[in-house]
Amino acid sequence: MVRKIWRMPLPALLLTLLVGCVNFSYQGEEFAPTENVSVFYSASEVPADFAVIGKARASGNYSEVTNDQLVDKLIEEAKSKGADGVLITQTQVKPEEEDSALTQEDAREVFPNNSAENTGWNTLLADFGGGYGSVNDSDSGWSKTYIRIIRADFLRKQPAAKP
């Protein structure tokens, strides 16, 4: 019987472990869970009949979590909150010690205009081209860990107005 409990498929087990590295917070309304969630990267892509029901934030260690994993977590949580859409409003990389009490205004935006062609992205690639999550100075012993942060609006399709 114990053997059957541990026969969880390997992909499901790995996904559970990976998602466990993602931090999530949400402030907003909740509705019955939904099954389909659309992801938007620009406010101009959002249909007019969608309204914001809440604000979400997903984050994780830069070297352990990808942007895709953060977006997957946002989608999973959006479904559980009854959202029909997720609008990615900000993508950041911050030193971990600066993460406490972050506000949107004080953060360095990687995609300020939701454009991957922005120079902020080019700077980020140059800074982190090796795919690691720390900057080390071997002479001083100084080490800094970075985190990825994605902020998003959860959206819900509004019923059509009755004439």
C-alpha positions as CSV (number, residue, x, y, z in Angstrom):
1,M,0.0,0.0,0.0
2,V,2.8,2.4,0.8
3,R,4.4,1.6,-2.5
4,K,1.2,2.8,-4.4
5,I,1.4,6.2,-2.6
6,W,4.9,6.8,-3.9
7,R,4.0,5.8,-7.5
8,M,3.3,9.4,-8.4
9,P,4.4,10.0,-12.0
10,L,7.8,11.6,-12.2
11,P,6.7,14.7,-14.3
12,A,4.0,15.5,-11.7
13,L,6.5,15.1,-8.8
14,L,9.0,17.3,-10.6
15,L,6.4,19.9,-11.3
16,T,5.3,19.9,-7.7
17,L,8.9,20.5,-6.6
18,L,9.5,23.3,-9.1
19,V,6.3,25.1,-8.3
20,G,7.2,25.0,-4.6
21,C,10.0,27.4,-5.3
22,V,7.6,30.1,-6.5
23,N,6.2,32.7,-4.1
24,F,2.7,34.1,-4.8
25,S,0.6,36.8,-3.4
26,Y,-2.8,38.2,-4.4
27,Q,-5.2,41.0,-3.4
28,G,-8.6,41.1,-5.0
29,E,-11.9,39.5,-5.5
30,E,-12.5,35.7,-5.9
31,F,-15.1,33.8,-7.9
32,A,-15.8,30.2,-8.8
33,P,-12.8,28.6,-10.4
34,T,-12.4,28.8,-14.2
35,E,-10.8,26.4,-16.6
36,N,-9.4,28.7,-19.3
37,V,-7.2,31.7,-18.7
38,S,-5.8,33.9,-21.5
39,V,-2.4,35.7,-20.9
40,F,-1.9,39.2,-22.2
41,Y,1.4,41.1,-22.3
42,S,-0.1,44.5,-23.2
43,A,-3.2,46.3,-22.1
44,S,-4.1,47.0,-25.7
45,E,-4.5,43.2,-26.2
46,V,-7.2,42.9,-23.5
47,P,-10.8,42.7,-24.8
48,A,-13.0,45.6,-23.7
49,D,-15.3,43.3,-21.8
50,F,-12.6,42.3,-19.3
51,A,-12.3,44.0,-15.9
52,V,-9.5,43.8,-13.3
53,I,-10.6,41.7,-10.3
54,G,-7.2,41.8,-8.5
55,K,-3.5,42.2,-8.4
56,A,-1.0,39.3,-8.2
57,R,2.7,38.9,-7.7
58,A,4.8,35.8,-8.4
59,S,8.5,35.6,-7.6
60,G,11.4,33.1,-7.2
61,N,15.1,32.8,-7.0
62,Y,16.7,33.9,-10.3
63,S,18.8,30.8,-10.7
64,E,16.0,28.4,-9.8
65,V,12.8,29.8,-11.4
66,T,12.2,30.8,-15.0
67,N,9.8,33.5,-16.2
68,D,7.7,30.7,-17.7
69,Q,7.3,29.0,-14.3
70,L,6.2,32.3,-12.8
71,V,3.6,32.8,-15.6
72,D,2.4,29.2,-15.1
73,K,1.9,29.9,-11.4
74,L,0.0,33.0,-12.2
75,I,-2.2,31.1,-14.6
76,E,-2.8,28.3,-12.0
77,E,-3.7,30.9,-9.3
78,A,-5.9,32.9,-11.8
79,K,-8.0,29.8,-12.5
80,S,-8.4,29.2,-8.7
81,K,-9.6,32.8,-8.2
82,G,-12.1,32.7,-11.0
83,A,-10.2,34.9,-13.5
84,D,-10.5,34.6,-17.3
85,G,-7.3,36.4,-18.0
86,V,-3.9,37.5,-16.7
87,L,-2.4,40.8,-17.8
88,I,1.4,40.8,-17.2
89,T,2.1,44.4,-16.0
90,Q,5.7,44.2,-14.9
91,T,8.7,41.9,-15.1
92,Q,11.7,42.6,-12.8
93,V,14.9,41.2,-11.5
94,K,15.9,42.6,-8.1
95,P,18.5,41.8,-5.5
96,E,16.9,39.6,-2.9
97,E,17.5,42.0,0.1
98,E,15.7,44.8,-1.8
99,D,12.5,42.6,-2.2
100,S,10.9,43.4,1.2
101,A,8.1,45.9,0.7
102,L,8.7,46.4,-3.0
103,T,6.5,48.9,-4.7
104,Q,5.9,49.2,-8.4
105,E,7.4,52.7,-8.3
106,D,10.7,51.9,-6.8
107,A,11.5,48.8,-8.9
108,R,13.7,48.6,-12.0
109,E,11.5,47.5,-14.8
110,V,12.9,45.1,-17.2
111,F,10.1,45.6,-19.7
112,P,8.8,49.1,-19.0
113,N,6.7,49.1,-22.1
114,N,6.1,45.4,-22.2
115,S,8.6,45.1,-25.0
116,A,11.3,42.5,-25.2
117,E,13.2,44.8,-27.4
118,N,13.6,47.4,-24.7
119,T,17.2,48.3,-23.7
120,G,16.5,47.1,-20.2
121,W,16.2,43.5,-21.5
122,N,19.5,43.9,-23.3
123,T,21.2,45.1,-20.1
124,L,19.7,42.2,-18.3
125,L,21.0,39.7,-20.8
126,A,24.5,41.3,-20.6
127,D,24.4,41.2,-16.8
128,F,23.1,37.6,-16.5
129,G,24.2,36.0,-19.7
130,G,25.7,33.1,-17.9
131,G,22.3,32.0,-16.5
132,Y,23.3,32.2,-12.9
133,G,21.6,34.0,-10.1
134,S,24.5,35.5,-8.1
135,V,27.1,38.1,-8.6
136,N,30.3,37.2,-6.8
137,D,33.4,39.3,-6.0
138,S,36.0,36.7,-5.1
139,D,38.3,39.4,-3.6
140,S,35.8,40.7,-1.1
141,G,33.8,37.5,-0.5
142,W,30.7,39.5,-1.4
143,S,27.7,37.7,-3.0
144,K,24.3,39.0,-4.0
145,T,21.3,36.8,-4.9
146,Y,18.7,38.0,-7.3
147,I,15.0,37.2,-7.6
148,R,12.6,37.3,-10.6
149,I,9.3,39.0,-10.1
150,I,6.3,39.2,-12.3
151,R,3.3,41.4,-11.4
152,A,0.0,40.9,-13.1
153,D,-3.6,41.9,-13.1
154,F,-6.2,39.1,-12.9
155,L,-9.1,39.8,-15.3
156,R,-12.6,38.6,-15.5
157,K,-15.0,38.8,-18.4
158,Q,-17.9,40.9,-17.6
159,P,-21.4,39.9,-18.6
160,A,-22.9,41.7,-21.5
161,A,-25.0,44.7,-20.5
162,K,-28.8,44.1,-20.9
163,P,-30.6,46.6,-23.1
